[in-house]
Amino acid sequence: MTAPNAIRVLGPLALALCPLALCPLALQAAPGSKPMRVYSARMETLFIRLDLNRDGRLDASEVQGQRSLSRVLKRQNNRSYLLLEDLRLQDASPSGPRLKHHFRQADLDRNRRLDRQEAKRIPWISRNFNALDGDRDGTVTLEELWNHQRSLAPPQRRP
């Protein structure tokens, strides 16, 4: 059974029938490291919780108040809804293609780190530099950006 079909059939019972840590739907969502699987499972849980009409889609009314999901919805081409696949991580890479592209453009010395001067090319990184610099080495890496993004994901709800 595919994830969208399971969500349609089982609805809120999906969480009760399989703990997220062991749920095959959560494990197939993002192969790779445990943090990636946990993040994907949390996003799947959020999707199920927000899908009020249980149609396997999130429309604008269902993502209202969820800023990150509203942004993802606005990025959809020719669609006015989100599918579970839209929230899943496609690979184990540290972040999305847009962020990688901007990060590479800002990384003038090609050392895969942004110092404060390079970070000025991406305003939100520059504004939040201290919070993003997790190891306090004076630079920000893609991995640190990814860790910050993961920390902002909605907390997992216990059944």
C-alpha positions, -999 to +999 in steps of 0.1 A: +000+000+000+014+034-009+016+062+016-011+084+001-035+053-001-027+044+035-034+079+046-068+079+027-078+045+041-064+047+076-066+084+083-058+092+119-055+055+127-023+053+107-004+067+137-020+044+161-014+013+140+023+018+136+047+037+158+065+062+137+100+049+144+090+015+130+064+025+104+073+014+069+058+046+055+081+067+076+112+046+068+106+047+030+101+084+031+137+093+033+164+067+031+196+076+047+206+087+082+184+085+112+179+122+115+166+123+079+142+095+086+130+112+118+125+145+101+106+128+073+084+110+098+076+142+116+066+158+083+044+128+075+028+131+109+021+168+104+006+160+069-017+134+084-027+158+113-034+187+089-053+167+063-087+174+079-108+161+050-086+130+046-083+133+009-045+128+009-040+165-001-034+197+018-051+227+003-046+263+013-072+262+041-055+232+057-020+247+057-032+281+070-010+291+099+019+268+088+043+293+072+067+268+058+040+246+043+023+277+028+056+286+011+059+250-003+023+253-015+031+286-033+060+269-051+037+242-067+034+246-104-002+244-116-015+229-084-034+243-055-026+215-031+003+196-015+008+158-016+028+139+009+055+134-017+060+172-017+071+171+019+094+141+017+131+145+014+142+133-020+177+123-010+201+125+018+217+157+007+219+185+033+193+207+017+172+217-012+186+227-046+178+264-043+197+267-010+226+248-024+227+270-055+227+302-035+252+288-010+276+279-038+272+314-054+280+330-020+310+307-013+335+328-032+366+309-020+349+275-027+358+261+008+322+249+014+319+274+042+305+309+044+324+334+066+306+366+077+317+384+046+304+358+022+272+354+042+263+390+034+254+377-001+224+358+015+207+382+038+188+358+060+221+339+067+238+371+075+211+382+099+211+349+117+248+341+114+254+335+151+225+311+155+234+292+124+271+288+133+266+257+154+302+249+161+311+286+167+341+284+142+331+317+125+317+300+094+284+284+084+283+251+064+254+235+045+252+209+073+247+236+099+220+251+078+203+217+075+206+211+112+189+245+118+161+237+093+155+203+110+153+219+144+125+241+131+104+211+120+072+206+140+077+184+170+065+148+168+032+142+185+029+112+207-002+090+201 
